[in-house]
Amino acid sequence: MNRIESVDVFRLIAIIAVIAIHTTPFRYAENTGGDLYKYLDLLINQASRFAVPFFFIISGYFWGMKIRRGDDVYQVSLSMSKRIFFIFLAWSFIYLLPLNIGAIVEFGLSGPFDLAYNNWSNLIHDPVRLIFEGSRVHLWYLTSLIISLLITAFLVAKNLSKTLLVTALVLYVVGVLAKAYVDTPIGIQLDFNTRNGPFFGMLLFVSGYLLSARQSNEKWFYYGFGLFLLGFVLHFTEIFMVWTRFETSPRQDFVFGTFFMGFGVALAALSNHRWLRSPRLGRIGQLTLGIYAVHFLFVEILAPIEKRFDHVLWELSYILIVLVLSIVVTLWMAKSRFLKKIVV
């Protein structure tokens, strides 16, 4: 299957957005920046929420392309699931190693080992987290993708297209009502973080699968841009509403508008519009899986600096430094025949 250059370019944009979420620029600078930094922190955090939905949709799209060209549903799905699960296990183990040298700054020479021990201990006493998140919070995406993929594959194989869409929609609605809307009159109380599992991922993955049935063209760029703007306005309207009226945190993973943000970006990326083609950026975008997996290590190592520096240059440089270091390590790992399996 030929690569779509604009998708790889958007993969790079999306991974930068993910890093922006995890590096939390301006969050620790509110004491000096006041309300300006407070709102910059919120704007960057929530505007970046298109990224993970985009990754789900693109995964569903390329999975759907394989199915529609005649590949066996179960064979393709099991092969993809095994690969993702192997990556999940590998990085869950890696993140349990005493690699966070930044902990030395806060806890002394034994800091990395103390944190590693605490992580092992916490996971042993929290098997649900171990299953759905592994040893680091960002790995939730991998397990959610596997679950969403397998449910979708089963229903597609059984030709239950209506059931597929209804199930995906219901899960997404329940996910939003039990998380961002939990404090509202229509909220649902669940003793489970609905960001994990198929609640959000399945509708996004199914949307990508449905997109694969249509022939993309450059007009998708304009449709996607318009849909993203609609989703952006809806997303921020929702978080402002739950924040001001129900005192719910405005830092949310998903609301209803988030879907349209991600879907709009996916449409634009699949357009392969001439404005979006860049071989150089596209080559970096092909490293997204490795960058996603490894970047949290550098987020943690540099966290003590983030907590101590509140200069605007550091707040913006933090994202760039984590990105560059993640690219370098991913390229290095990709040169190893064994390590390549967990980054490319």
Secondary structure, 3 states (H helix, E strand, C coil): CCCCHHHHHHHHHHHHHHHHHHHCCCHHHHHHHHHHHHHHHHHHHHHHHHHHHHHHHHHHHHHHHHHHCCCCHHHHHHHHHHHHHHHHHHHHHHCCCCCCCCHHHHHCCCHHHHHHHHHHHHHHCCHHHHHHHCCCHHHHHHHHHHHHHHHHHHHHHCCCHHHHHHHHHHHHHHHHHCCCCCCCCCCCCCCCCCCCCHHHHHHHHHHHHHHCCCCCCCHHHHHHHHHHHHHHHHHHHHHHHHHHHHCCCCCCCCCHHHHHHHHHHHHHHHCCCHHHCCHHHHHHHCCHHHHHHHHHHHHHHCHHHHHHCCCHHHHHHHHHHHHHHHHHHHHHHHCCCCHHHHCC
